[in-house]
Structure formats: structure tokens, C-alpha cells
């Protein structure tokens, strides 16, 4: 997050520097640490800065890396996969976010990407999850993390498990970031936390460094208080935005009182890895006014405020996909719920319920009033209850229990449940009849759900489970931004509106348009952070020899 108002665009002639490195990385999450490691491997002196303590959204995440084409983990699990098969599936998910050539390269380099992560200490395990889920329990670490096994996609490519969860208890994003950070430190990457970039420094048309505000010289007690507040803002703040706002106000007060302005020179390049802008309500509203941001759960750290994107825009950088948002409505576990049907206020189905949760979230975002329900009958509800304990990690179990207790409207008949919930009873009855009739007659599902997942709905009592955006307390809907700076897909250099690149400036991760900027499946963002971070880190050192 930047201090004060945006500075006017101008060329700054810098006479003195307070610190310098070959490559300066701004933001030290997944993309930042990957960039730093890649640049260090090329022999560069690397300095990374972070407003908080490092880790970013990666450390808060589930720790999923989307990888395939025959990774060592897939081989160990007995799963055959190749780049052609991976490309065929991802092409449908990625669309025009990147070129076909870049997507092909992403797929072909996927096994080497997992090898690289493994070499730097990220732990993986070849235990395959035997049921469909949005996130596996601590018993399993390889699973279908997207829509590979859903309707329509099975025909495009052979379904293969590509969700590589870093091995560790609970949500394991820390098992991705922390080993990489330790490896970076061991290799000589310098990190300055409590340091906020405020502006890019441009000399003779080239980005040569940054201006920042740092707490490096603050008293030890102040830095300890800052660190404690940063930790509260990070994880608890995701679930309680009011708490985060209050903590951020205290952090800002510390920065105003103890922050010291500094200039940091980048002899070769500056790489922006500052994340997206889901924490910036005004920016989200400006670019995605159709999304009910306030009703969702902004997924990311307070540093995901778009500051890196804005700093680059001020010196002529171009952006893309800024209206792309991903909102996730996961209905499983329990896996029985994939046999239910999701309906809007008119009682109409919205999507193949077996698809990845972002597809259902997108459908709800465009539904009347952003309202939606999951219809289950007594048999499905009973089966689901038996699965909750064995298929869920703590947060999934908590959400499902709350949904079943507080987000449920029941009725002895379809019409009674619909009337009580505010759903058109005639519309819902017609939808259920069509759904059941297709199953009985062996006809394809109208929305493409595979036959082995479909279930007839015919046993009362019936329940409509509220999966709307507005069900924030009962069933929060995580969301994040996918757009950012346009970059050269071969180097990661930031582009201008005319298609040229800005000398000395690179970007990676959610600060930039990347593999997942059209649509999201679990692990694709972290995989893109590594893919794009290594690219930017490698190319950002090329100016070193000229200095």
C-alpha cells in the first residue's frame, strides 16, 4: 500500500541512493520469492522489500500448485499425463488470457517447475484423493483441483489429477512460501520487511529504482508491535474485514510516525510482485462494478491493494483483464452435494454443479439478486452428513455445518420448500421434473453433468440451502482479482499501451496478466506465480553485464 496521493508522472534525476541491488523485487509473496531466487540463480545481487512480513496471499493460501504433463508426483502416484493432454484442458479454461504458445510452454515446463520447487524444499506427496472435493484433507495431496472430471471437459481431455498440494497440515500455503524463503535467504537474497514502495524512479526513460518508506530504523519495540499487528491483519483479517480495517489504521499510524523515506537503486531491473487489488474496495468497484464485492470474502492480504499496478500505470504501463474476478462457491465436500442441483430465484438451474466452484460463483454473480440455493432431498442430505467428518478439513466442516443448520429452508414438498425460501415454486417443480426425467430416460443432462454424478431428487423432506453471495456469515464466498499489468510473455517486461516495453520494469503474479487471468482453478495462480516469477527473475538480470 502506498502512502499519500499518487505522484505526478515525471523523470526524476537521482543524485543519491540509500540502498541498491542488481534486482529489486517489490512484494515478497509467492511470485516475489520465486523471482528473487531465479535472479539470484543467475548471479544477481537481489533485494526484496515487503510492506509487511513477507508471505503475501501465498502463505495464506491452500498451497496448491497446478502442475501436470508427467510431474514426478504424478509418476509416483501412477498417473499418466502429458503436455498435450494438459494443454487441451487448460486451453478451455485459460482462453485468450495468454497466447497458445505461452500456455504450451507452461504445460511443457510443468514437470520441471515441480522439480525446481522440490529442489528448493517445497514438499509434495503422491497420495491421490479418491473422491471429488474442493480441497483434500491431510490424508491426500494430489487431486482434481479444477473441472477436469466435470461435464464437457472429459470430452476435451483425459481427466488427470493436477492439484499438487504442498505437504503440510491444514491449509498449506506456508509449506510453499517458507521453504522458498529459507532457500532464498541461504543463497544470499536480502529482504527488507516493513518497507513500502511509494513510487518508481525513472531516469532517461528507464526504471532505475524505487522510492519507499521503511521502518528499518524504528525502535525494536515499535517493530515488534508492527509485526504483531501485521500478523493479525494477515490471517484473522481475511475473515473479519472490520478487524482488518482497525488493525490497518494502527499500522498506518506507526508508518506515519516512524517511517523514513529511502531511495533504492536497481542496477538491472525492478520486478513488481505486489499482488492483485482485492483489498482495494474502490479499485474493485471501478473495474468490476457488477460484482457484489461487499457481500463476498476478499481473499488475500492487505497488501493486495493494487499499489504496484497503480505505480506502473503512473509511468505509462498498460493493464488488462482488470474486470476479471473469481468468486468461489464450493459445494463439496461433502461429495454427495455434487449430485444436488443449484437454482436461482426462478427455480432454474444455473450450471453443471460438478464443475469447479468458480463456475458456480460466476453464475451466482449474474443471477437475479445474486441469489442461489442448492436443492437436496432427504437421501442426499443423509449421505452428505455421513461424509462431513471424513472428507472435510476444519473450515470446510464448519461451513457445511453452518449451512445445514442456519442456511436451510425445508419443506415436505418441492413447492413448500420453494415458497418458504422465496424461489418460484412452479419454476423449481419444472426444473426438478426435467432433471429426474432425463435421468430416468437415460438422456444427457441439459447442463452437461456426467451420468455418474447425477442423482434423482425425489425423497422428501426437501431442503434449499442458501448459497447466495449474501450468505456471508453462513457460507462466505471467497473472491480475488485476476487482472493486472500487461507484460511481454517471453520476458515478463511490463508493456505500454503502444505495445512497447518499459526498460527496467517487470511484473509477475497477480500484479500482472497471466495464465489464470480469464478463469481460475485451484493451484493455477500459484503455478503462474512460479512460472512468471522465474521468467521475470531470469530476464531482469540481463542489464547487469552492461553496468
ChimeraX attribute file (.defattr): number of C-alpha atoms within 10 A of each C-alpha:
attribute: neighborCount
match mode: 1-to-1
recipient: residues
	/A:1	20
	/A:2	19
	/A:3	15
	/A:4	7
	/A:5	7
	/A:6	13
	/A:7	11
	/A:8	8
	/A:9	14
	/A:10	12
	/A:11	15
	/A:12	12
	/A:13	10
	/A:14	13
	/A:15	5
	/A:16	10
	/A:17	14
	/A:18	10
	/A:19	12
	/A:20	18
	/A:21	21
	/A:22	26
	/A:23	30
	/A:24	33
	/A:25	30
	/A:26	25
	/A:27	31
	/A:28	31
	/A:29	27
	/A:30	33
	/A:31	37
	/A:32	36
	/A:33	32
	/A:34	29
	/A:35	37
	/A:36	35
	/A:37	26
	/A:38	24
	/A:39	28
	/A:40	22
	/A:41	15
	/A:42	14
	/A:43	13
	/A:44	24
	/A:45	22
	/A:46	26
	/A:47	24
	/A:48	25
	/A:49	24
	/A:50	26
	/A:51	26
	/A:52	26
	/A:53	21
	/A:54	26
	/A:55	25
	/A:56	28
	/A:57	28
	/A:58	27
	/A:59	23
	/A:60	20
	/A:61	22
	/A:62	23
	/A:63	26
	/A:64	30
	/A:65	29
	/A:66	26
	/A:67	26
	/A:68	31
	/A:69	25
	/A:70	22
	/A:71	23
	/A:72	19
	/A:73	23
	/A:74	25
	/A:75	13
	/A:76	13
	/A:77	15
	/A:78	12
	/A:79	18
	/A:80	16
	/A:81	19
	/A:82	16
	/A:83	18
	/A:84	14
	/A:85	18
	/A:86	26
	/A:87	23
	/A:88	17
	/A:89	21
	/A:90	25
	/A:91	18
	/A:92	12
	/A:93	21
	/A:94	22
	/A:95	16
	/A:96	13
	/A:97	21
	/A:98	18
	/A:99	15
	/A:100	14
	/A:101	11
	/A:102	15
	/A:103	22
	/A:104	19
	/A:105	14
	/A:106	23
	/A:107	25
	/A:108	20
	/A:109	18
	/A:110	24
	/A:111	20
	/A:112	17
	/A:113	21
	/A:114	24
	/A:115	16
	/A:116	13
	/A:117	18
	/A:118	17
	/A:119	13
	/A:120	17
	/A:121	18
	/A:122	21
	/A:123	17
	/A:124	21
	/A:125	19
	/A:126	20
	/A:127	18
	/A:128	21
	/A:129	18
	/A:130	11
	/A:131	15
	/A:132	20
	/A:133	23
	/A:134	24
	/A:135	26
	/A:136	26
	/A:137	18
	/A:138	17
	/A:139	14
	/A:140	17
	/A:141	22
	/A:142	28
	/A:143	25
	/A:144	27
	/A:145	27
	/A:146	28
	/A:147	22
	/A:148	26
	/A:149	22
	/A:150	20
	/A:151	20
	/A:152	16
	/A:153	19
	/A:154	15
	/A:155	13
	/A:156	16
	/A:157	17
	/A:158	16
	/A:159	19
	/A:160	23
	/A:161	23
	/A:162	28
	/A:163	26
	/A:164	31
	/A:165	31
	/A:166	24
	/A:167	24
	/A:168	18
	/A:169	13
	/A:170	15
	/A:171	23
	/A:172	20
	/A:173	26
	/A:174	24
	/A:175	24
	/A:176	30
	/A:177	30
	/A:178	20
	/A:179	18
	/A:180	24
	/A:181	25
	/A:182	14
	/A:183	18
	/A:184	23
	/A:185	15
	/A:186	10
	/A:187	13
	/A:188	15
	/A:189	20
	/A:190	17
	/A:191	22
	/A:192	18
	/A:193	20
	/A:194	22
	/A:195	25
	/A:196	28
	/A:197	27
	/A:198	23
	/A:199	23
	/A:200	24
	/A:201	23
	/A:202	22
	/A:203	13
	/A:204	10
	/A:205	13
	/A:206	15
	/A:207	24
	/A:208	26
	/A:209	29
	/A:210	22
	/A:211	18
	/A:212	21
	/A:213	21
	/A:214	22
	/A:215	24
	/A:216	15
	/A:217	11
	/A:218	17
	/A:219	10
	/A:220	11
	/A:221	9
	/A:222	15
	/A:223	18
	/A:224	12
	/A:225	13
	/A:226	21
	/A:227	17
	/A:228	14
	/A:229	18
	/A:230	24
	/A:231	14
	/A:232	15
	/A:233	25
	/A:234	23
	/A:235	19
	/A:236	12
	/A:237	23
	/A:238	21
	/A:239	17
	/A:240	13
	/A:241	17
	/A:242	11
	/A:243	14
	/A:244	22
	/A:245	14
	/A:246	13
	/A:247	21
	/A:248	18
	/A:249	11
	/A:250	16
	/A:251	19
	/A:252	15
	/A:253	12
	/A:254	17
	/A:255	22
	/A:256	13
	/A:257	10
	/A:258	18
	/A:259	20
	/A:260	15
	/A:261	15
	/A:262	19
	/A:263	21
	/A:264	21
	/A:265	25
	/A:266	27
	/A:267	24
	/A:268	27
	/A:269	30
	/A:270	32
	/A:271	29
	/A:272	32
	/A:273	33
	/A:274	34
	/A:275	37
	/A:276	29
	/A:277	30
	/A:278	26
	/A:279	23
	/A:280	17
	/A:281	13
	/A:282	13
	/A:283	15
	/A:284	24
	/A:285	16
	/A:286	11
	/A:287	16
	/A:288	16
	/A:289	12
	/A:290	13
	/A:291	22
	/A:292	15
	/A:293	21
	/A:294	13
	/A:295	17
	/A:296	22
	/A:297	23
	/A:298	27
	/A:299	22
	/A:300	27
	/A:301	26
	/A:302	27
	/A:303	27
	/A:304	25
	/A:305	24
	/A:306	23
	/A:307	25
	/A:308	30
	/A:309	26
	/A:310	20
	/A:311	20
	/A:312	24
	/A:313	16
	/A:314	16
	/A:315	20
	/A:316	17
	/A:317	23
	/A:318	21
	/A:319	22
	/A:320	17
	/A:321	19
	/A:322	21
	/A:323	20
	/A:324	19
	/A:325	25
	/A:326	25
	/A:327	27
	/A:328	25
	/A:329	24
	/A:330	26
	/A:331	25
	/A:332	24
	/A:333	25
	/A:334	25
	/A:335	22
	/A:336	25
	/A:337	23
	/A:338	26
	/A:339	23
	/A:340	22
	/A:341	25
	/A:342	27
	/A:343	26
	/A:344	25
	/A:345	21
	/A:346	19
	/A:347	23
	/A:348	19
	/A:349	23
	/A:350	19
	/A:351	20
	/A:352	23
	/A:353	28
	/A:354	30
	/A:355	22
	/A:356	26
	/A:357	25
	/A:358	24
	/A:359	24
	/A:360	23
	/A:361	25
	/A:362	20
	/A:363	21
	/A:364	26
	/A:365	20
	/A:366	13
	/A:367	17
	/A:368	11
	/A:369	14
	/A:370	20
	/A:371	22
	/A:372	31
	/A:373	25
	/A:374	22
	/A:375	28
	/A:376	29
	/A:377	23
	/A:378	15
	/A:379	17
	/A:380	22
	/A:381	19
	/A:382	12
	/A:383	14
	/A:384	21
	/A:385	14
	/A:386	12
	/A:387	15
	/A:388	20
	/A:389	14
	/A:390	12
	/A:391	23
	/A:392	23
	/A:393	18
	/A:394	11
	/A:395	11
	/A:396	22
	/A:397	18
	/A:398	14
	/A:399	17
	/A:400	22
	/A:401	16
	/A:402	15
	/A:403	18
	/A:404	17
	/A:405	12
	/A:406	15
	/A:407	20
	/A:408	19
	/A:409	21
	/A:410	21
	/A:411	18
	/A:412	13
	/A:413	17
	/A:414	24
	/A:415	18
	/A:416	17
	/A:417	22
	/A:418	27
	/A:419	16
	/A:420	14
	/A:421	20
	/A:422	14
	/A:423	23
	/A:424	17
	/A:425	21
	/A:426	14
	/A:427	18
	/A:428	24
	/A:429	17
	/A:430	12
	/A:431	18
	/A:432	20
	/A:433	13
	/A:434	14
	/A:435	22
	/A:436	17
	/A:437	14
	/A:438	16
	/A:439	15
	/A:440	10
	/A:441	8
	/A:442	10
	/A:443	11
	/A:444	13
	/A:445	18
	/A:446	12
	/A:447	14
	/A:448	17
	/A:449	21
	/A:450	18
	/A:451	14
	/A:452	7
	/A:453	17
	/A:454	22
	/A:455	20
	/A:456	20
	/A:457	21
	/A:458	16
	/A:459	14
	/A:460	15
	/A:461	17
	/A:462	26
	/A:463	27
	/A:464	26
	/A:465	22
	/A:466	24
	/A:467	29
	/A:468	26
	/A:469	27
	/A:470	19
	/A:471	18
	/A:472	15
	/A:473	16
	/A:474	20
	/A:475	27
	/A:476	21
	/A:477	26
	/A:478	23
	/A:479	21
	/A:480	24
	/A:481	28
	/A:482	30
	/A:483	27
	/A:484	29
	/A:485	32
	/A:486	27
	/A:487	29
	/A:488	17
	/A:489	18
	/A:490	12
	/A:491	18
	/A:492	28
	/A:493	27
	/A:494	29
	/A:495	23
	/A:496	19
	/A:497	12
	/A:498	9
	/A:499	13
	/A:500	14
	/A:501	21
	/A:502	20
	/A:503	20
	/A:504	25
	/A:505	28
	/A:506	31
	/A:507	38
	/A:508	35
	/A:509	33
	/A:510	32
	/A:511	30
	/A:512	31
	/A:513	29
	/A:514	32
	/A:515	30
	/A:516	27
	/A:517	29
	/A:518	20
	/A:519	21
	/A:520	23
	/A:521	26
	/A:522	27
	/A:523	23
	/A:524	25
	/A:525	25
	/A:526	25
	/A:527	25
	/A:528	24
	/A:529	30
	/A:530	26
	/A:531	23
	/A:532	30
	/A:533	29
	/A:534	26
	/A:535	23
	/A:536	35
	/A:537	35
	/A:538	22
	/A:539	21
	/A:540	32
	/A:541	24
	/A:542	16
	/A:543	15
	/A:544	17
	/A:545	8
	/A:546	7
	/A:547	7
